[in-house]
Amino acid sequence: MKTQQNLKKYLAEIKKNNKKINAFLELFPEKELFEKAKQIDEKIKKGNAGKLAGKIIGIKANINVKNLHASCASKTLENYKAPYNATVVEKILQEDGLIIGTLNMDEFASGSSGETSAFGPCKNPKNLELIPGGSSSGPAAAIAANFCDLTLGSDTGGSIRNPASHCGVIGIKPTYSLVSRYGLIDLAMSTDTIGPLSRSVSDAALVLEIISGKDSKDAITQNSKKINLKEIENIPKDIKVGILDIENLKVNPEIKKLIYQKIKIASEKYNWKTKQVKIPNLDLAIETYYPIVYVEAFSGTRKLDGRRFGQRIEETCGPEFLRRILGGREISKSEHSGRYYYNALKAKKLIEKEFENVFKGVDCIICPTVPELPHKIGENISVEKMYAYDIFTVPSSLAGNCAVSIPIGKISKIPVGMQIICDKFQEQKMLQIARSFEKLE
């Protein structure tokens, strides 16, 4: 009865509070969900259930879940019903995870606030006046609101970690190529990843272990050493923590103070060494990231022409995504010979090399996830300020490294996240470090 009880509890919570939070966009019919829950409970009873049996899961609306609308929170695709399951969805179903519905997001994963959805902004369960962060606003808010056990989001330049920070939950961006993107309606193919959000490091690790691995349907995917879930509980020894030098960047001083305090407590308790580190061209990250996103978003949406999929995108999308595709079209014009895009790719490679050099001397890099506290929904924020929310998340996306945001406290009752970045395919170490910080609570 475990799955059925869990399902009943969460559905009651969704019915009670989803209208004001707006995290879930669509749910499977209740009858169908309870039938699936009953089947999973039978497997639990017989002792042959998968690793996710009993867990209730929500999926971001840009990941295909068969028979649900993969709308990307846009009027362009509001009538597009997914005809197949994404690879990550198939892997979850194989382990008896119960997927109940799709979650709100910034339109086509473009935004850092959860406000650009065509179906209304998602709200922060910790304070309904504030943004939950984006673009995976629904996945983070659903965990914070206690609507489900686990969610999947997508992260292009911070879209999992940013809302995880604002909502006070765990959010993982895996190493680029660790998790299949087959079935993800992409924003930018160069940096897109799919990752889990949860209330605990161990739950997020469990999902990551299940969804990672090579997939013949996604050519970039690679096999890597599987995550050892038991080992995550061990406090790692001889760790050298790299504290990112952020003195010349605009960061809320209270956020800085919280992070430095947390590092000091952990390093003293676990006998870890600390060292200040610099990423030489960190200030280039935003300028590098957005030309890449603009061009790849423009390229990726050429199929949305009103004939093959959905409606014509330029006529139906919102202003933020229109800005990106028009910018991409301009950058891609033949008279520019692709120089802006190729220069951005060169800078991306430079940032990747700089991370590699830093990781020769430290096991992880720690910094804020987001430099500011979340603003109020509807507040007039400049595009430049909104894009600056990504200053600490974009660099690791450009480098392709793994990163996690974990909650470390609150300022004026608003959650604050700390980001732990590790070298490529070092998820095991990253999760151990994150779990060690979690144990300080």
N, C-alpha and C positions, 0 to 999 in steps of 0.2 A: 504493500500500500504506500510505500515511501514516495514514489513518483507522483501518484494521484494526490496525496496529501500536499506535497510540495506545489503541485500545479494549482490546486484549489486555493492555497494560501496566496500565491502570486497573482492569480486571476482576480481574486477579491481586492487585492491592493491596487491592481491596474484599474479596475472598475471604479474604485474609490478616488484615485488621484491622477490618473493619466490625462484627464481633460485639462487639468490646470498645469501639468508639467509638459505634456505633449511629447513624450519620449517615443512611444510606440505609434507607428503609422497604420499598421495592419496586423491582425492576429488571425491564425487559422481558426476555423469554426470550433467551438467548444467541444461538440460531440466528437469530432475527429481527434482533438487533443486528448480527451479522456480515454478514447479507444487506444491510442498510441501509448499513453501512460500505463494503461492496464497491461498491455503487451510487455512493456519494459518491466513492470512489477512481477510478471510471471517469470521472466528471465532471471530477475533477482532471486526469486523464490527457489528456482532450480539451480542457482549458483553458476549460471553461464552468461551473466550480463556483462556488458562492456564497461570500460573505465569511467564513462560519464553517466552511467545509469543513475537516475534520480535527480540529475541536474537539469534545470530549466534554463533555456538559452535564447537570447535575442540576437538578431543579425542586422547589421547596418544595411540600409536600403539601396546600396550600390553593389551588393553581393547577391548573386542569383540564388534564390530559394524557390525551387519548382512550385508553381501554382500560386505564388505570391507576387505582388507587383514590385519589380526592381525599378522603382521610379527615380532613384537618385534625388528624391525630394524636389523634383522638377515637374512643371506642367508638360514639358517636352515628352516625358516618358510616363505620365501618370496612368496611361492605359496599357502600358507594357507589362505583360505577365510573364515571368521567367519560365521558359520552356524546359529548363534543366537545372540541376544543382551545381554550384561551384564546387571545386575539388575540396575546399575546406569544409563545406557543408556536408559533402559525402562522408568525409572522415569523421565528422562529429556524429552523424547518423549511425555509422558503423560501430561506434563506441556507445551507442544507446543514449546519446544526449537528446533531449526533447526540445526541438526548436519550436517556439510558439509564435514568432512573428518578426516583422521587420521594423527597424528603428529610424527615427528622424535624423536629419543631418543637414549640414550646409549644402545647398544645391550643387550637385556634381562635385562634392567634396571641396568646394571653393569657399573658404572662410575660416575664421578662427573664433567664431562666436556662437554659432548655432542659430543665427538670425536670418540667414539667407534662404532658408527652406521655403519653398512655394506653399507649404501647408502650415505655415505659422512657425514662429520661433519656438525652440525648445527652451525650457526654463531650468534653472539650477535648483535641484531639490533642497539644497542647503540654505538657499535664499531666493525665493521666486522672483525677486526684482532683478536678479543678476543673470548675466549670460552663463551658460554651463561650459563655454569654450567650444571649439570646433576643429575640424569639421565633424568628428564623431561625437556630436552632442548627445544624440539619443542613446548610443551605447554606454556613455559615461553616466548620463542622468538616470538610466534604467537601473544601473547597479547602485547608485547613490540613493535612489528612491525605493530600493528593495522590491523591484518588479521582477527580478530573475536572479539566478545564481551567477551567470556568466554572459558576456556578450563578445561579439567580434566586431571590430572596427577596421578602418583602413587608415594608413598613415603615409602621407606624401612628404610633408615637411614638419610634422608635429601633430597631425590630426588625431592621434590616439593619446599622446602624452599631454597635450595642452588641455583637453577637457578632463582628463584623469586628474590633473593638478587642481583645476577649479572645482571639481566635484568631490575631491578627497578620496579617490579610488586608485587602484593599481592599473597601469596601462603600459603594455609592452610593444615597442617597435622592434621586430626581429631584424637580424642581418638581412640585407637585400639578397634575395635568391634562396633564402632558407624555406620560405612558405610559398606554395603555388598561388599564382594570381589568376588561374583559369576560372572564369566566372565572375571576376571583379570587373565592373565597368570603370575603367581606369581614368585617372586624371592626368598623370604624367608617368609614362612607362619607365623612365630612368630612375625613379625613386620610390614608386608605389610599393607598399607592403601591406599585408593583412596581419593583424595581431589581436590578442585577447585583452579584455578588461575584466576586472574582478574585485572582490573585497579583500582578497589575501594573495600573497605571493605564491603560495603553494597551489591555489586554484588556477592562477594564470599560467604557472609552469606546467600543470597537467594539460591544459588546453594546447599550449605551445608544443609540448612533446607530441601530441596527437596530430596537429595540423602541419607539422614541419616535414620536410623530406622531398626527394626528387619526384617530379610528376612529368610524365611523357607529354602532357598537354601544355606545359609551360617550359619552354626551352632553356630559360635561365636558371631553373631550380637545380640545386645541388644536394647530394647526400652529405650529411655531416654527422658527427658523433651524437647519438641520442642523449637527451637530457636524462640524468639520473635523479629521479624525484626524491629518493631517500637522502642522497648526498647534499641536497639543497639545505637540509636541516643542520648540516655541520658548519660551524663557524670557520671560515677559511683563515689559515695562518700565513704569516709573512706577506701580508697584503700591503702594497704601497698605493695610497690613495692620492690621485692627482686632483688638487683643488684648482679649478679653472680661475685664472686671473680675470676678474670682471670689474676691476677698479675704474676703467675708462668707459664703462658701459652704463647706460641709464637703467638702474635696478632699484626697486623699492628697498630702502635700507632695512626695513623690518624683515623682509624676505631673506636678505643677505644674512642678517643676524641669526635668524632661525636655522639656516643651513649651516653656518659656521659652528653654532652650538651643537647641532646634531653630529657633525663630523668629529668635534672635540670629544663628545661623550663616547662615541663608537670607538675612536682611535685609542682612547685611554682604557676603555673596558676590554677591548680585544687585542691591545698591543699592536695596532696597525701603525705604520709610518705614514706621514703625510708630506706632500711636496707641492708647492705652487707650480702650475704649468700654464704655458701660453700656447694658443693656436695662432701663429703669426698672421694669417689672413682671415681671421674670424669675422672682421668687419666687412669682408667681401661676400659673405654667405648669402645675405638677402638679395643683393644685386646679382649674384650668380644664379640663385634658385629661380627667381621669377621669370627671367627670359626663357629658361628651360621649360617651366610649367606652362607659360603662355603658348609657346610653340607646340608643345606636345598635347596640350588641351585642344588647341585649334585643329591639329592633325587628327587626333582621336575622335573628334566629333563630326568629321566630314561625312560619316555614315548617317548622321542624324539630319537627313535632308527632307523629311516628310514623306518619303516614298518607301524606304526600307524599314526604318524604325521610328516610331513615334511621330512627332510633329517637327517642322523645321525649327532647328534650335535657335537661330538668330531671332526668330519671331516670337518665341515662347519662353526663353530663359530670362532670369532676373538680371539686374544691373551688374552685380559682381562677376557672374560668370560671363556675361556679355563683354565686360571689360577685358577678361582674359582671352576670349577667342578673337576679339578684334585686335588686341595687342599682338597675339600670336600670328594673325593674318598679316599685320603690318611688318613684323620682324621677318616673316617668311617670304616677303616679296622678292622677286628675282633680282631687282636692282641692288639689294643688300647682299646677294650671293651667300646667304646663310651665315654671314660673318658674326653677327651678334650671338646666334645660337652656338656656333662652334667656339667662339671665345668663351662663352659661359661653360661649355663642356671642358675646355682647357682649365678654367679656374676650378671647376669641380674636381678635376684630377689633381690639381695642386693642393686643394684642401684635403683630399683623400691621403695624399703623401704626407702632409703635415700631421694628420692623426696617426699614421703609421709610425712616424718618428717619435711622437709623444708616448705612444704605447710601448716603445722600447724601454722606457724608464718607469712606467707606472702600470698598475693592473686595471685601474678604472679612472675615469674623469668624473668629478661631481660638480654640479652647478645648479642654479635654479632651473625649473622646467619652463616657467613663464616669468618675465621680469616684473610684471605688475599684477595687482589683484584684478579680478574680473570687473568690467564696467556694468552699468545698468542697461537692461534691455531697452533699445530705442534711443540710447544716448548717442549724440552726434560725435562719432569718432572719425578722425581723418584716415584715409587709406594708408598713409605712411605709418601712423600709430598702430593701426590694426596689423599691418604686415610686420611691424617690429615685435609683436607678441611672439613671433617665431625665431627670434634672434638666437636662442639657445637650443632649439630643436632642429632647425634647418641644417646646421653644420654636419651632424651625425647622419642625416638623411643623404646629404650630398656625398659623404664618405662611404655610406653603405654599412656603417657599424650598427651593432645592436644597442638599444637604450631602453630604459624603463623609468617611468615616473612613479614615485611612491609618496604617499601623504606623510608629512613630517610635523604637522601642527596646524594651528589656526591663527589668523590675525583678525581681530574684530569678528570672531565667529565664522570667518571665511577660510576654507581649506587652502593650504599651500603645499605644493608638490616639489620634491627634489628629484633631479634627474641623475641617473647613474648610467654612464656610457662605457661600454667595453669594446675591445677590438672585434673584428669580424669573427663570427662563429664561436664567440666566447660567452654564449648565453648561460652556460652552466655556472661559470664564475660570477657573471652579473647577477644571476638569481640568488646565488649564495650570499653575495654582498647585500643585496636588497633584503633578503630574509633576515640577515644579521641586524640590519637597521630596524626591521619590523619587530624584532624581539626586544628592542629597547623600550617599546611602548608599555 
